[in-house]
Amino acid sequence: MKAIIIGAGSYGEVYAVYLQEAGIDICGFIDDNPLLCGKVINDIPVLGNIEYLKQIDNRDEYHIYCPIGNNSVRVKLLSYARSLGYTTPNFIHKTAYISPNVNLASEGIYILANALIMPFTEIQKDVMISISANIAHHSKLSQGTFISTGVNFGAAIETGRNTYIGIGATIMTGVKRLGKNCLIGAGSVVIKDVEDNAVVAGVPAKLIKYK
């Protein structure tokens, strides 16, 4: 099976390495930045923009990955690829530990090295979990959630769609919900629920503004 990565930025470069280490054949990037079209990044060509996907006839021979940090953009592009008939498989690094009791969606989930997912967690599609993040039991990560490096995510907590949690943040057990499209600042300690579209930061985390 061949693979195409949507997004030729720094995240795309990093995931290209991980995918190649896992034996996945990457035939190219696609990116909407016209300055990148035709360039070669670490021996991988940039094939064109997102509309390039329409030019491929044998779409069942390609897997599409989209490791873009912007949650709404990632969800939109993966959904678009699926609408064209492409498969958007999960990528789970070999050193991640995921309990057999985790309910894991079958597409668009990316989990990196040394992440730990405890039993009875639900992870919906298009979720990204970065290096050394810890997700406690009975939690639910809704579509498009991004968990940054070193996050500690407590038990029985639900994220809304497209929640973004910054590097090293802690979401304490006792919190019930992080709202959709909210942003948790790096290093924050969240001790109460966060509203939709809220930006919070600090120890303990406090409201900074609404998006």
C-alpha positions as CSV (number, residue, x, y, z in Angstrom):
1,M,0.0,0.0,0.0
2,K,1.2,3.5,-0.9
3,A,0.8,6.5,1.3
4,I,0.4,10.2,0.8
5,I,0.8,12.8,3.6
6,I,-1.3,15.9,3.6
7,G,0.8,18.7,4.9
8,A,4.5,19.2,4.1
9,G,5.3,21.3,7.2
10,S,7.3,20.2,10.2
11,Y,4.6,17.8,11.5
12,G,4.5,16.2,8.1
13,E,8.2,15.7,8.0
14,V,8.2,14.1,11.5
15,Y,5.4,11.7,10.6
16,A,7.0,10.8,7.4
17,V,10.0,9.5,9.4
18,Y,7.7,7.5,11.7
19,L,5.7,6.1,8.9
20,Q,8.9,5.1,7.0
21,E,10.3,3.4,10.1
22,A,7.1,1.4,10.3
23,G,7.7,0.2,6.7
24,I,5.1,2.4,5.0
25,D,5.9,3.5,1.5
26,I,5.4,7.2,1.1
27,C,5.0,8.4,-2.4
28,G,4.6,12.1,-1.7
29,F,3.3,15.1,0.2
30,I,0.5,17.3,-0.8
31,D,0.2,20.9,0.4
32,D,-1.8,24.0,-0.5
33,N,1.3,26.3,-0.2
34,P,2.1,27.0,-3.9
35,L,5.8,27.6,-3.0
36,L,6.2,24.0,-2.0
37,C,4.7,22.4,-5.1
38,G,7.4,20.5,-7.0
39,K,9.9,20.6,-4.1
40,V,11.5,17.6,-2.5
41,I,11.5,17.3,1.3
42,N,13.8,14.7,2.7
43,D,13.6,12.8,-0.6
44,I,9.8,12.9,-0.7
45,P,8.3,15.1,-3.4
46,V,5.5,17.6,-2.9
47,L,3.0,16.4,-5.6
48,G,0.6,19.3,-5.6
49,N,-2.2,20.8,-3.6
50,I,-5.2,19.0,-2.0
51,E,-7.0,18.8,-5.4
52,Y,-4.2,16.4,-6.5
53,L,-6.2,13.7,-4.8
54,K,-8.9,14.0,-7.4
55,Q,-6.3,13.1,-10.1
56,I,-5.6,9.6,-8.8
57,D,-7.8,6.9,-10.3
58,N,-6.8,3.8,-8.3
59,R,-7.6,5.3,-4.9
60,D,-8.0,2.0,-3.2
61,E,-4.2,1.6,-3.5
62,Y,-3.4,4.7,-1.4
63,H,-3.6,5.5,2.3
64,I,-3.9,9.2,3.3
65,Y,-2.4,10.6,6.5
66,C,-2.9,14.2,7.7
67,P,-0.8,15.0,10.8
68,I,-1.6,18.7,10.9
69,G,-1.8,20.3,14.3
70,N,-4.7,22.6,13.5
71,N,-7.7,20.5,14.6
72,S,-10.4,22.0,12.4
73,V,-8.1,21.9,9.3
74,R,-7.1,18.3,10.0
75,V,-10.7,17.1,10.4
76,K,-11.8,18.9,7.3
77,L,-9.0,17.5,5.1
78,L,-9.3,13.9,6.4
79,S,-13.1,14.1,5.8
80,Y,-12.5,15.4,2.3
81,A,-10.1,12.5,1.5
82,R,-12.7,10.1,2.8
83,S,-15.3,11.7,0.6
84,L,-13.1,10.9,-2.4
85,G,-13.0,7.3,-1.5
86,Y,-9.6,7.1,0.3
87,T,-8.8,5.2,3.4
88,T,-7.4,7.3,6.3
89,P,-5.8,4.7,8.6
90,N,-4.6,5.1,12.2
91,F,-0.9,5.3,12.9
92,I,0.2,4.1,16.4
93,H,3.9,4.1,17.3
94,K,5.2,0.8,18.3
95,T,6.2,2.1,21.8
96,A,2.8,3.4,22.6
97,Y,0.8,1.4,25.2
98,I,-2.9,1.1,24.6
99,S,-4.9,-1.2,26.8
100,P,-6.9,-3.8,24.9
101,N,-10.0,-2.4,26.6
102,V,-9.7,1.0,24.8
103,N,-12.4,1.7,22.3
104,L,-10.4,3.0,19.4
105,A,-11.9,4.4,16.2
106,S,-10.6,2.8,13.0
107,E,-9.4,5.9,11.1
108,G,-7.5,9.1,11.4
109,I,-6.0,8.5,14.9
110,Y,-2.2,9.2,15.4
111,I,-0.5,8.2,18.6
112,L,3.2,8.8,19.1
113,A,6.0,7.2,21.1
114,N,5.5,6.3,24.8
115,A,1.9,7.5,25.0
116,L,-0.1,5.5,27.5
117,I,-3.9,5.0,27.2
118,M,-5.6,3.3,30.2
119,P,-8.6,0.9,30.0
120,F,-12.1,1.9,29.1
121,T,-11.0,5.1,27.2
122,E,-12.8,6.0,24.0
123,I,-10.9,7.7,21.2
124,Q,-12.9,9.0,18.2
125,K,-11.4,9.5,14.8
126,D,-9.0,12.2,13.8
127,V,-7.4,12.5,17.3
128,M,-3.7,13.2,17.7
129,I,-1.8,12.2,20.8
130,S,1.8,13.2,21.1
131,I,4.9,11.8,22.8
132,S,4.6,10.6,26.4
133,A,1.0,11.7,27.0
134,N,-0.9,9.8,29.6
135,I,-4.7,9.3,29.2
136,A,-6.5,7.9,32.3
137,H,-9.3,5.4,32.3
138,H,-13.0,6.0,31.3
139,S,-12.2,9.2,29.4
140,K,-13.5,10.2,26.0
141,L,-11.5,12.0,23.4
142,S,-13.9,13.4,20.8
143,Q,-13.2,13.8,17.1
144,G,-10.3,16.2,16.3
145,T,-8.9,16.4,19.8
146,F,-5.1,17.2,20.0
147,I,-3.1,16.0,23.1
148,S,0.3,17.6,23.1
149,T,3.6,16.1,24.5
150,G,3.7,15.2,28.2
151,V,0.0,15.9,28.9
152,N,-1.5,14.2,31.9
153,F,-5.2,13.6,31.3
154,G,-7.3,12.4,34.3
155,A,-10.0,9.9,34.6
156,A,-13.6,10.1,33.3
157,I,-13.1,13.3,31.4
158,E,-14.7,14.1,28.0
159,T,-13.2,16.5,25.4
160,G,-15.5,18.3,23.0
161,R,-14.8,18.3,19.2
162,N,-11.5,19.9,18.3
163,T,-10.2,20.4,21.9
164,Y,-6.5,21.4,21.9
165,I,-4.4,20.7,25.0
166,G,-0.9,22.3,25.1
167,I,2.4,20.8,26.1
168,G,2.7,19.5,29.6
169,A,-0.8,20.5,30.7
170,T,-2.6,18.5,33.4
171,I,-6.3,17.9,33.4
172,M,-7.2,16.8,36.9
173,T,-9.5,14.0,37.7
174,G,-12.8,15.6,38.8
175,V,-13.0,17.7,35.7
176,K,-15.9,16.4,33.6
177,R,-15.7,18.2,30.3
178,L,-13.5,20.3,28.1
179,G,-15.6,22.2,25.6
180,K,-15.5,22.0,21.9
181,N,-12.8,24.2,20.2
182,C,-11.3,25.1,23.5
183,L,-7.6,25.6,24.0
184,I,-5.7,24.6,27.2
185,G,-2.4,26.5,27.5
186,A,1.0,24.8,27.9
187,G,1.8,23.8,31.5
188,S,-1.7,24.6,32.7
189,V,-3.4,22.7,35.5
190,V,-7.1,22.5,34.8
191,I,-9.3,21.9,37.9
192,K,-12.7,22.7,36.6
193,D,-14.8,22.3,33.4
194,V,-13.9,24.4,30.4
195,E,-16.5,26.0,28.2
196,D,-16.8,25.8,24.5
197,N,-14.4,28.0,22.6
198,A,-12.6,29.1,25.8
199,V,-8.9,29.7,26.0
200,V,-7.5,29.0,29.5
201,A,-4.0,29.0,31.0
202,G,-2.2,29.1,34.3
203,V,-2.0,27.1,37.5
204,P,-4.8,26.7,38.2
205,A,-6.1,27.4,34.7
206,K,-8.2,30.6,34.3
207,L,-10.2,32.0,31.4
208,I,-8.1,34.2,29.2
209,K,-10.6,34.8,26.4
210,Y,-13.1,33.2,24.0
211,K,-12.1,32.3,20.5
